[in-house]
Amino acid sequence: MDRKKIELEVLDRQETSKVTADIRLKVRKRPLFTGLEDHTISLKDASDITQNFRKWAGKDAIKGGFFGIAAVRQLLAQEGIVGMRYYYGKEDDGRPVMILVGAKPDGNDLVEGFILERAIPCPPFCGWPNPLNGQAWDDYVGAPDAPKVLPPKNTKPVFTGLEQHLISLEESSKLARNYRESVDKDAPKGGYFAIAPLRQLVSQEGIVGMRYYYAMENDGRRVLVLCGVDAYGNDLFEGFLMERAIPCPPFCGWPNPLNS
C-alpha cells in the first residue's frame, strides 16, 4: 500500500477520534437533569401498577424494600447532585435488591460517593395492608356510601430511621451485574428521581424511612413507586408518592460499574 495513503488514513483516524472526543466533552458539560423533574403519581395509579407487578411476579415474590431516613438524607445531601438513580440488583441466590446512588446534572452517577443497598425487604416487613402492597383498591375505597376505614396500625416501633445501608462500589457493581446478566440487554436497568420531590417525600411528618415498591406499566415496562414509612413500618400511602422516573436506558449517563 502507498505510504502516503497509509499516512492519510492514520491522520483521518486521529481527526475522527479528536472530533468524537470533542463531542463527548460537550455532551458531558451539557446538563441533562435539573433536579426539578416531576414524579408525582396518584394513589390509584400507584395501586394499579404495583398490582400489575404482583400479578406478574407471584404472591411470594419480594414486593419492595425499606431504606432508613438518615441514609437517604445523607445520600441526598452530597454536593453536586440533582437527584438519585436506582439500579436493579440481584444476589447470587436470585433475591432481588435495590441500589441507590447520587446523580449529577450531566446524568452521570456519583459512584465515588455514598451508595446504598441492604434494604429491609417486603415481605416480611411490609406494614399493614394498603393499596401499594396488596390491598385491593375496592376494599380500600369501600362502598360509595360507606365511610372509608383504614387498617389498624402496628403498636410497637419497627424502624428507627438509623438503619445502615451503605455498600461498597465493588459489592454494588456485582449485584447490578448479576441483574443485567439475568435479563435482556435492552431491559430497564434502573431510573432517575429528581432531588426536589425526593426532599419533599423525606420531609413528611412522622417519616422514618422510604419504601420502594416494584411496579409494572400495562405494557410490561418495569418501574418503581416510592413512599414514606413511619416508625411502625406502615406506608404513608395517603401522603406524597413518587413514580415517573426517567428510565435507564436510555438515560444512564456514561458507563460505570453500576450500569455497564
N, C-alpha and C positions, 0 to 999 in steps of 0.2 A: 504493500500500500504506500502511496505517496506520502512523504514525511510532512509536507505542508498540509495535506488533508488531515493527517493524524493530529497535527498541532491545532488546526481549526476545530476539530471535534473536541479536543480537550478544553479549548477556550469556550466553546459552546456549553459544555457541561458545567464549567466553572461559573459562567454567566447565569445559566439556569439555576444553579444552586444558590447563587447570590440573590437572584430575584425571589426565589422561593423563601429564602431566609428573611428577606425584607418584608415579604407579605406576611409571614408568620409573626414577625416582630410587630407589625402594625395591628394584626388581629389580637395579639396579646395585650396591647395597650388600649384597645377599644373596650369600654365597659359593656358587659353582657347583661349583668343584673344590677338593679338599683337598690334592692332591699325593701322596696315598697310594693312588690307584686301582691296581687290579691289572691288569697287562698281560701276564702270563706266558703262554707257549704252548709246547707240546711240540715237539720237532724233527719228529716225524711229522706233526703238524697243520700246522706251518710249511712242511714239504716239500710237502704236498698243495696248499695254497693258492698257493704260489709256482709250482708246476707248472700249476695252473689258469690263472694269468696267462700263462705262457709259451706254453701251447697256444693261448690266445686271441690273443696279440699276434704270434706268429710267431717263428721261430728267430733272425732277425736284429734283433729289437727290443731296445731298451735294457731291461735287467732291473732296474737299480738304480744306486746310486752310493755313493761314499765321502766322508765328512767327517772331517777330521783331529781328533784328540782335543783339542788346545788350543783350537780354535774352539768345539767343542761344550761344553767345560767353561766357557769364557768366557760363552757364552750362558746356561748353567745357573746361573752364579754371580751373575746380575743380581738386585738387590734387588727384592723384591716379587713374584717369580714363583713359581708352584707347578707349573710344567710347561712343555712345549714343544708348540707347534702346528705341524704341517706343512701346506703347501699345495702342490697340484699346479700346475706351471707349464709353459709351452711357449715355446720360442724361435720366432723368426719363420720359421725353416726347418722347423718342426714337431717338433724334437727335444724330448722331454720332460725336464723338470728338476724339482728339488725345492727348496722354500723352507722354511726353519725360522725360527721366531720364538718369543720367550718368551710364556707365557700366565699371566695373573693369576688370583687366586681367583674373581673375578667372571665369569670366562670370556672377558674381553677380551684382545686381543693387545697386547703391549708394542711397538707399532710404532715408538716413539721410541727403542727400544733396539737391540741387535745383531740383524741379520738375516743369515742365512746362505743361500748358494746355491752356485754354482760347484763342485758336487760332481764328483768324478772318476768318470766313467761306467763301468759294467759292462754289456756289453763296451766296451773291450777289457780293462779292469783288474778282473778277477773273482777272481783267485787260482785255486787248484786246484779241480777239480770237487768238489761236495759236494751234499747233498740240497736245498740252498737255491738253487743256481744252475744245476742241470741234471742232476746225477747221479740216476739212478733209485733209488727207495727200496730196491728189491730188490737192486740192485747194491751199495748201501751196507751193507745188513744181511747179505747173503750167504746161503749155505745155512745151515739151522738148526744143523748140527753143525760148520760151519767157523768158525774164528776170524775176527773182523772185521778187515779190512785197510784202514787209512786210506791215502788217496793221498799220494804224496810231496809235500814242501813246496818252495817256491822256496828257492834257496840264497843269493840276494842280496836285501838290503832293497829294497822298492819304495816304502814310505811312511815319513815321519819323524814324523808326528803334528803337524807345524807348518804344514801346508798352509793357504793363505789362502782363506777362503770368504766374507768379508764382501761385502755388496752393499747398495746404497742402497735406500731405500723406493721411490723413483721407478722404479728398474730392476726391482725385485722385483714391484711392482704391475703393471707392464706384462706381465711373464711370467705372472703369475696371471690377468690379464685375457685374455691370449691363450688360456689353457687354458679358462677359463669360456666364452669365445665359441665354442669348438670342441665343446662338449658340451651336453646338455640342461640346462635351468636347474635341474632337481632332482637332477642328478648330484652325487656327492660332490666337495667342494672340497678336503677335507683331513681332519685329525683331531687329537686331543689325546693326548699321553702325559704321565703324571704324573712329577714330578721325583724321587720316591723310587726307583722302579725304574730310571729313567734313570741316576741316580747309581750304582746297583748295576751296571748294564751297563758304564759307563765306568770303573769301579774294578777290573775284572777284570785279573788278572796278565797281562802281555805285550801289553796292548791299546795300539794307537797311533791308533785311529780307530773310527768307527761306519759300518757299511754298511746301507743300506736296500734292501730288495727289494720291487718291486711284487708284489702278490698279489691274489687274487680268490676270494671265497667261492663256494660251489657255486651260490648264487642269482644270481651275476653281480656282486655288490657289490664294488667295489674297496676294498682295504685295503692295509696296509703291514706288513712284517716288519723288525725291527731286530736286528742282531747286532754283536758286536765283531769287530775286524780286527787282525791282528798286523802287524809291520813288513814281513813278506814278502808282504803282500797277501792272506793267507789268512783266511777266516772262522773265528772261534771258534765254530763252529756247534754244538759239543758243550757250550758254556757257557750263559750266560744269554741267552735270546731274548725278544723282546717283540712283541706284536701287540695285539689287542683295544683299539685306540684308540677314543676317544669321538668319533663322527663329526661332521663339519660339512658340510652341515646334519644335524641341527637345532641342534647346539651350537657356534655360531660366534662368540658374543659380539656386540657392537654393530658395525654396519657400519664398515669401514675400507678403505683402498686395496688390501688383500690379499684381501678376501673379498667385495667389492661393486663 
